[in-house]
Amino acid sequence: LGGALSTIFSFYAACDRRFTSLGPVRTFTFAAPRVGDDNFRAAYERLEATGRLRHCRFSNIKDIVPLTPTFSVSKMRMGPWYKHVGLQVKLHQTTGLGKLQIMKNVDCSYPRDKHWTRECLRALGTGNNFLFNLTTLKGFGRNHSLSEHQKRLNFLYQYRRQLLESELKGDKKRRMKSMEEYYRIKGGIGFAPDIVEEKRKMNMDLGERGKRVVKRMVLVVLVVSAIFVQVHVFVLVGSHFVDMRENFCRGGGGWELVCGRIETERSSSGTRTLYPNSFPISAPTPSTGAGPPVAQSLSDFISSLVSHANGGESGGGANNATAV
């Protein structure tokens, strides 16, 4: 009865601005039964969404009082179904499966999805199923007592705090949260300043992430561009050297003359052409003491160049060679 009256009074107090001028009306109930239908729940959630009301409803597992009443009866006909309001925190037993559930997380819920299929699944669940929570009279008296609620709530707090200090240290997602944080997580409900601040932080995080992504993309583009430029330079330099060699060897350059001269000196018979476009160079004659062999060979080489330039006129070529 106390939990039901607290729920109803919190609703009326949240509608009066004398109680909400300094903040929302905060209500904490233990083993509270259902007190209204869908219309009452809609009005209650409207007060929660506007930041005028916060309700945390604690209930023990194996306690059937929070599961009643189920529906109303009017003139021998079934009336509307009763609905719970507020943020529900289920307190599990301190041993066995209950301890494992506490180790996993705090069993907190808020009915955001109002579809009838979700309502049926919640009604058939182990925590909300009337038949599953039936127990003996002694067990009913123990599970519904305030001392049992205090025992389980204190165990939940101490056990979760020890886990966070040892096994779950550094796990921000499983840390202990406030009622406002659970309202925001489970019900998507928060105060307007809190929501604005959260959106601002989210935008800042997105901006920082965007900056990091842009920096990484620029770095990748610069590295790829540098590699491309290096490869392009190597290709251009290599092709330039190849073109230079071809021009020297096939275009009448000095390299062709040197190559032709070396081949001619290596040849022991007559005239030999190294490249198709090169001109014939006469083989050197043995030295007869008219000068050093190297100078004589160089003179013959220059005579051949001049004769080739004059169109094969040997006479003029010899005179020009002498002049050179």
C-alpha positions as CSV (number, residue, x, y, z in Angstrom):
1,L,0.0,0.0,0.0
2,G,2.8,2.4,0.8
3,G,4.5,1.9,-2.7
4,A,1.1,2.4,-4.4
5,L,0.4,5.6,-2.5
6,S,3.9,6.9,-3.2
7,T,3.4,6.3,-6.9
8,I,0.1,8.2,-7.0
9,F,1.3,11.0,-4.9
10,S,4.5,11.5,-7.0
11,F,2.2,11.9,-10.1
12,Y,0.2,14.6,-8.5
13,A,3.2,16.3,-7.0
14,A,4.9,16.4,-10.4
15,C,1.9,18.2,-11.8
16,D,2.3,21.0,-9.3
17,R,5.0,23.5,-10.1
18,R,5.5,24.3,-6.4
19,F,7.2,20.9,-6.1
20,T,9.1,21.0,-9.4
21,S,10.5,24.6,-9.2
22,L,13.8,23.3,-7.8
23,G,14.0,20.1,-9.7
24,P,12.1,16.9,-10.5
25,V,10.1,14.9,-8.0
26,R,12.2,11.8,-7.1
27,T,10.4,8.8,-5.8
28,F,11.9,5.5,-4.6
29,T,9.5,2.7,-4.0
30,F,9.9,-0.9,-2.8
31,A,7.6,-3.8,-3.8
32,A,5.0,-1.3,-5.2
33,P,2.1,-2.8,-7.1
34,R,0.5,-1.6,-10.3
35,V,-1.8,1.4,-9.9
36,G,-3.0,2.5,-13.3
37,D,-3.8,1.5,-16.9
38,D,-2.3,2.6,-20.2
39,N,-3.6,6.2,-19.9
40,F,-2.1,6.6,-16.5
41,R,1.2,5.3,-17.8
42,A,1.2,7.6,-20.8
43,A,0.6,10.6,-18.5
44,Y,3.3,9.4,-16.1
45,E,5.8,9.1,-18.9
46,R,5.0,12.5,-20.1
47,L,6.0,14.0,-16.8
48,E,9.2,11.9,-16.9
49,A,10.0,13.1,-20.4
50,T,9.5,16.8,-19.4
51,G,11.9,16.4,-16.5
52,R,9.4,16.8,-13.7
53,L,9.4,13.3,-12.4
54,R,11.8,10.4,-11.7
55,H,10.7,7.1,-10.2
56,C,12.9,4.2,-9.3
57,R,11.0,1.1,-8.5
58,F,12.8,-1.7,-6.6
59,S,11.3,-5.2,-6.6
60,N,12.5,-8.5,-5.3
61,I,12.5,-11.7,-7.4
62,K,10.0,-14.2,-5.9
63,D,7.8,-11.4,-4.7
64,I,4.3,-11.6,-6.2
65,V,3.0,-8.2,-4.9
66,P,4.7,-6.1,-7.6
67,L,3.0,-8.4,-10.2
68,T,-0.5,-7.5,-9.0
69,P,-3.1,-6.5,-10.0
70,T,-3.2,-7.7,-13.5
71,F,-6.5,-6.3,-14.8
72,S,-9.6,-4.7,-13.5
73,V,-13.2,-6.1,-13.5
74,S,-16.2,-4.0,-14.1
75,K,-19.8,-5.4,-14.1
76,M,-18.6,-8.9,-14.5
77,R,-16.5,-8.0,-17.5
78,M,-12.7,-7.7,-17.8
79,G,-11.6,-4.1,-17.8
80,P,-8.3,-2.4,-18.7
81,W,-5.0,-4.0,-17.9
82,Y,-2.8,-2.5,-15.2
83,K,0.7,-1.2,-16.2
84,H,3.8,-0.4,-14.2
85,V,5.5,3.0,-14.3
86,G,8.9,4.2,-13.6
87,L,12.4,2.6,-13.9
88,Q,12.4,-0.9,-12.6
89,V,15.4,-2.4,-10.7
90,K,15.0,-6.1,-10.0
91,L,16.9,-7.3,-6.9
92,H,18.0,-10.9,-7.3
93,Q,18.9,-13.4,-4.6
94,T,22.4,-13.2,-3.2
95,T,23.3,-16.9,-4.0
96,G,23.2,-19.2,-7.0
97,L,21.8,-17.8,-10.2
98,G,21.0,-14.5,-8.6
99,K,24.6,-13.9,-7.9
100,L,25.6,-14.7,-11.4
101,Q,23.0,-12.2,-12.7
102,I,24.3,-9.5,-10.4
103,M,27.8,-10.3,-11.6
104,K,26.7,-9.8,-15.2
105,N,24.9,-6.4,-14.8
106,V,22.3,-4.5,-12.8
107,D,18.9,-5.8,-13.9
108,C,17.3,-2.5,-14.8
109,S,14.6,-2.0,-17.4
110,Y,12.2,0.7,-18.7
111,P,9.2,-0.3,-21.0
112,R,10.0,1.7,-24.1
113,D,8.4,-0.7,-26.6
114,K,4.6,-0.7,-26.0
115,H,3.7,-3.2,-28.8
116,W,1.5,-6.0,-27.6
117,T,4.0,-8.6,-28.6
118,R,6.6,-7.0,-26.4
119,E,4.0,-6.7,-23.6
120,C,3.3,-10.5,-23.9
121,L,7.0,-11.4,-23.8
122,R,7.5,-9.2,-20.7
123,A,4.5,-10.8,-19.0
124,L,5.7,-14.3,-19.8
125,G,9.3,-13.6,-18.6
126,T,10.7,-15.2,-15.4
127,G,10.8,-11.8,-13.6
128,N,7.2,-10.8,-14.5
129,N,5.5,-14.1,-14.5
130,F,3.1,-14.5,-11.6
131,L,3.3,-18.3,-11.6
132,F,7.1,-18.4,-11.8
133,N,7.3,-16.2,-8.7
134,L,4.9,-18.2,-6.5
135,T,6.5,-19.4,-3.2
136,T,5.5,-20.5,0.3
137,L,3.9,-18.3,2.8
138,K,7.2,-18.0,4.7
139,G,9.0,-17.2,1.5
140,F,6.4,-14.7,0.6
141,G,6.8,-12.9,3.9
142,R,10.6,-12.9,3.7
143,N,10.8,-11.7,0.0
144,H,8.2,-8.9,0.5
145,S,9.8,-7.5,3.7
146,L,11.8,-4.3,3.7
147,S,14.7,-5.9,5.4
148,E,15.1,-8.4,2.4
149,H,15.0,-5.4,0.0
150,Q,17.7,-3.7,2.0
151,K,19.8,-6.9,2.2
152,R,19.7,-7.5,-1.5
153,L,20.3,-3.8,-2.4
154,N,23.3,-3.6,-0.1
155,F,24.7,-6.9,-1.5
156,L,24.2,-5.6,-5.1
157,Y,26.1,-2.4,-4.3
158,Q,29.0,-4.0,-2.4
159,Y,29.4,-6.9,-4.8
160,R,29.4,-4.6,-7.9
161,R,31.8,-2.2,-6.3
162,Q,34.3,-5.0,-5.6
163,L,34.0,-6.3,-9.1
164,L,34.7,-2.9,-10.5
165,E,37.8,-2.6,-8.3
166,S,39.2,-6.0,-9.3
167,E,37.8,-8.0,-12.3
168,L,35.9,-5.2,-14.1
169,K,38.5,-2.5,-13.5
170,G,38.7,0.0,-16.4
171,D,35.4,-1.3,-17.9
172,K,33.5,2.0,-18.4
173,K,30.4,0.3,-19.8
174,R,29.8,-1.8,-16.7
175,R,30.5,0.9,-14.1
176,M,27.9,1.9,-11.5
177,K,25.6,4.5,-12.9
178,S,23.1,7.0,-11.4
179,M,19.3,7.0,-11.9
180,E,19.6,9.8,-14.4
181,E,22.1,7.8,-16.5
182,Y,19.8,4.7,-16.4
183,Y,16.8,6.9,-17.5
184,R,18.9,8.1,-20.4
185,I,20.2,4.6,-21.4
186,K,17.1,2.5,-20.8
187,G,14.3,5.0,-21.5
188,G,16.0,7.6,-23.7
189,I,14.9,10.3,-21.3
190,G,17.0,13.1,-19.9
191,F,16.9,16.7,-18.8
192,A,17.1,19.2,-21.6
193,P,20.4,20.7,-20.4
194,D,21.9,17.2,-20.0
195,I,20.7,16.2,-23.5
196,V,22.2,19.4,-25.0
197,E,25.4,18.8,-23.2
198,E,25.5,15.2,-24.3
199,K,24.9,16.2,-27.9
200,R,27.6,18.8,-27.7
201,K,30.1,16.3,-26.4
202,M,29.0,13.8,-29.1
203,N,29.5,16.4,-31.8
204,M,32.9,17.2,-30.3
205,D,33.8,13.5,-30.4
206,L,32.6,13.3,-33.9
207,G,34.7,16.4,-34.8
208,E,37.8,14.9,-33.3
209,R,37.3,11.6,-35.0
210,G,36.7,13.5,-38.3
211,K,39.9,15.4,-37.9
212,R,41.9,12.2,-37.2
213,V,40.3,10.6,-40.2
214,V,41.2,13.6,-42.4
215,K,44.8,13.6,-41.1
216,R,45.2,9.9,-41.9
217,M,43.7,10.4,-45.4
218,V,46.0,13.3,-46.1
219,L,49.0,11.3,-44.9
220,V,48.1,8.3,-47.1
221,V,47.6,10.6,-50.1
222,L,51.0,12.2,-49.5
223,V,52.8,8.9,-49.2
224,V,51.1,7.5,-52.3
225,S,51.9,10.7,-54.2
226,A,55.6,10.6,-53.1
227,I,55.9,6.9,-54.2
228,F,54.2,7.7,-57.5
229,V,56.6,10.7,-58.1
230,Q,59.6,8.6,-57.3
231,V,58.5,5.8,-59.7
232,H,57.7,8.4,-62.4
233,V,61.1,10.0,-62.0
234,F,62.9,6.7,-62.2
235,V,61.0,5.8,-65.4
236,L,61.7,9.1,-67.0
237,V,65.4,9.0,-66.1
238,G,65.7,5.4,-67.4
239,S,63.9,6.2,-70.7
240,H,66.1,9.3,-71.1
241,F,69.3,7.3,-70.8
242,V,68.0,4.7,-73.2
243,D,67.1,7.5,-75.7
244,M,70.5,9.1,-75.3
245,R,72.3,5.8,-76.0
246,E,70.1,5.2,-79.1
247,N,70.8,8.7,-80.3
248,F,74.5,8.3,-79.8
249,C,74.8,5.0,-81.5
250,R,72.3,5.5,-84.4
251,G,72.4,9.3,-85.0
252,G,76.0,9.8,-85.9
253,G,77.2,10.9,-82.5
254,G,80.6,10.4,-80.9
255,W,79.6,7.2,-79.2
256,E,79.0,5.6,-82.7
257,L,82.5,6.7,-83.8
258,V,84.1,5.3,-80.7
259,C,82.2,2.0,-81.0
260,G,83.1,1.8,-84.7
261,R,86.7,2.6,-83.9
262,I,86.9,-0.1,-81.3
263,E,85.3,-2.7,-83.5
264,T,87.6,-1.7,-86.4
265,E,90.7,-2.0,-84.2
266,R,89.5,-5.5,-83.1
267,S,88.8,-6.6,-86.6
268,S,91.7,-8.0,-88.5
269,S,90.3,-7.9,-92.0
270,G,89.4,-4.8,-93.9
271,T,86.5,-2.5,-93.0
272,R,83.7,-3.4,-90.6
273,T,80.5,-1.6,-89.7
274,L,79.1,-1.8,-86.2
275,Y,75.7,-0.3,-86.7
276,P,73.5,-0.2,-89.9
277,N,73.6,3.6,-90.1
278,S,77.3,4.0,-89.2
279,F,79.8,4.8,-92.0
280,P,82.7,2.5,-92.9
281,I,86.0,3.2,-91.2
282,S,89.2,1.9,-92.8
283,A,91.4,-0.5,-90.8
284,P,94.6,1.1,-89.6
285,T,97.9,0.3,-91.5
286,P,100.9,-1.0,-89.6
287,S,103.2,1.6,-88.3
288,T,106.5,2.2,-90.3
289,G,108.3,4.4,-88.0
290,A,106.6,7.6,-89.2
291,G,105.5,8.4,-85.7
292,P,104.0,6.8,-82.7
293,P,101.4,4.1,-83.4
294,V,98.8,5.9,-81.3
295,A,99.2,9.2,-83.1
296,Q,99.2,7.4,-86.5
297,S,96.0,5.6,-85.6
298,L,94.4,8.9,-84.4
299,S,95.5,10.6,-87.6
300,D,93.9,7.8,-89.7
301,F,90.8,8.1,-87.6
302,I,90.5,11.8,-88.1
303,S,91.1,11.4,-91.9
304,S,88.3,9.0,-92.1
305,L,86.0,11.4,-90.3
306,V,86.9,14.2,-92.7
307,S,86.6,12.1,-95.8
308,H,83.1,11.0,-94.7
309,A,82.1,14.6,-94.1
310,N,83.3,15.6,-97.6
311,G,81.4,12.9,-99.4
312,G,84.2,10.4,-99.9
313,E,86.7,12.8,-101.6
314,S,89.9,11.2,-100.4
315,G,92.2,13.9,-101.7
316,G,90.5,16.8,-100.0
317,G,90.0,14.6,-97.0
318,A,93.8,14.1,-96.6
319,N,94.5,17.8,-96.9
320,N,91.8,18.7,-94.5
321,A,93.0,16.0,-92.1
322,T,96.5,17.6,-92.3
323,A,95.0,20.9,-91.6
324,V,93.2,19.6,-88.6
